Amino acid sequence: MSDLIVLRPPWPPLFMLGALNMLDVVFTAAVLGAGGAEANPLARMLLGVGGTGLVGVAKLAVWAAIVCLCVARPPSARLLWAMWAVVGLYVAVVANNTIVLAGT
């Protein structure tokens, strides 16, 4: 038997995904305010329709749905690894936005 403790649902990556998504919205707004552009075509479309507020609401809604799904049925080990990979991706996105802001 393994001594590994697995949280069901997996709160650490869930909370990190939520926090990093909201940081992405805040930093994207700052980059756009400094004259930058949005690289994500879906986010660019949402920005055109409703601004950063709509992007924030959409990201929050998707995150809430993921949390509900994880509470209802804990993810498999493969999906848990994928969640951590997405956390890593969002760390890179937020880091990139920070670098862009530092250069303005």
Backbone torsions as a table, in degrees:
resi	resn	phi	psi	omega
1	MET	NA	139.4	-176.7
2	SER	-84.8	149.4	176.2
3	ASP	-88.7	1.1	-178.9
4	LEU	-67.6	128.6	177.4
5	ILE	-99.2	122.5	179.1
6	VAL	-110.4	121.7	179.0
7	LEU	-79.0	131.9	177.6
8	ARG	-124.0	111.2	-4.5
9	PRO	-71.3	164.4	-175.1
10	PRO	-80.0	82.8	-174.0
11	TRP	-61.3	-42.1	-177.2
12	PRO	-56.3	-52.3	-179.9
13	PRO	-68.5	-30.0	178.1
14	LEU	-64.4	-47.7	179.2
15	PHE	-65.4	-39.6	179.1
16	MET	-64.5	-39.7	177.4
17	LEU	-61.5	-43.4	178.7
18	GLY	-63.4	-47.7	-178.6
19	ALA	-64.7	-43.9	-179.2
20	LEU	-67.1	-35.7	176.3
21	ASN	-64.2	-41.6	179.2
22	MET	-69.2	-37.7	174.3
23	LEU	-62.5	-37.8	177.5
24	ASP	-60.9	-42.7	178.8
25	VAL	-62.8	-46.5	-178.4
26	VAL	-63.1	-47.9	-178.6
27	PHE	-69.2	-34.8	176.7
28	THR	-63.3	-42.5	177.4
29	ALA	-60.3	-41.4	179.4
30	ALA	-66.2	-41.8	178.9
31	VAL	-64.2	-43.6	179.0
32	LEU	-63.6	-38.8	177.5
33	GLY	-64.8	-26.5	179.1
34	ALA	-90.2	7.9	177.6
35	GLY	97.6	4.5	179.4
36	GLY	-77.6	-179.8	-179.0
37	ALA	-128.9	154.0	176.6
38	GLU	-86.1	128.6	-178.7
39	ALA	-86.9	-27.7	-177.9
40	ASN	-77.2	119.2	-176.9
41	PRO	-63.2	-37.0	178.5
42	LEU	-66.2	-46.2	178.3
43	ALA	-64.0	-37.2	178.2
44	ARG	-61.5	-41.1	178.2
45	MET	-65.5	-45.2	178.8
46	LEU	-63.4	-38.0	177.1
47	LEU	-62.0	-39.5	179.4
48	GLY	-66.9	-30.8	-178.3
49	VAL	-84.2	-46.3	-172.7
50	GLY	-139.0	11.5	177.7
51	GLY	72.8	-169.6	-176.6
52	THR	-66.9	-25.1	177.1
53	GLY	-61.5	-43.8	178.8
54	LEU	-65.9	-39.8	177.3
55	VAL	-61.4	-44.0	178.9
56	GLY	-62.2	-43.9	179.2
57	VAL	-64.4	-42.8	179.6
58	ALA	-62.9	-44.7	179.1
59	LYS	-64.5	-40.6	178.9
60	LEU	-64.9	-39.7	179.5
61	ALA	-65.2	-43.0	178.2
62	VAL	-64.7	-42.6	179.3
63	TRP	-62.7	-43.5	179.6
64	ALA	-62.4	-38.8	177.6
65	ALA	-64.4	-41.0	178.1
66	ILE	-63.6	-42.1	178.0
67	VAL	-60.8	-46.9	-179.6
68	CYS	-60.2	-42.4	178.8
69	LEU	-64.2	-40.1	-179.9
70	CYS	-69.8	-31.5	176.9
71	VAL	-72.3	-41.8	-178.4
72	ALA	-67.9	-39.5	-178.8
73	ARG	-148.1	105.3	-178.4
74	PRO	-53.9	140.6	-176.3
75	PRO	-70.4	156.6	175.4
76	SER	-70.5	169.1	178.2
77	ALA	-61.2	-38.1	179.4
78	ARG	-63.7	-43.9	179.2
79	LEU	-68.1	-34.8	176.8
80	LEU	-62.5	-43.1	175.7
81	TRP	-60.8	-40.0	179.0
82	ALA	-64.4	-38.8	177.9
83	MET	-61.5	-44.0	178.7
84	TRP	-65.3	-34.6	177.0
85	ALA	-64.0	-40.1	178.1
86	VAL	-67.1	-37.1	174.5
87	VAL	-57.9	-46.3	178.3
88	GLY	-60.6	-39.8	177.7
89	LEU	-62.1	-44.5	-179.6
90	TYR	-70.1	-30.1	172.6
91	VAL	-60.6	-43.0	178.9
92	ALA	-65.1	-39.7	179.3
93	VAL	-63.9	-47.1	180.0
94	VAL	-65.6	-39.1	177.4
95	ALA	-62.7	-42.5	178.7
96	ASN	-61.9	-46.0	178.5
97	ASN	-61.1	-37.4	178.1
98	THR	-64.4	-42.9	178.7
99	ILE	-64.1	-43.5	178.5
100	VAL	-60.5	-44.7	179.7
101	LEU	-65.0	-36.0	180.0
102	ALA	-67.3	-26.9	-179.3
103	GLY	-85.2	-4.8	-178.7
104	THR	-94.4	NA	NA
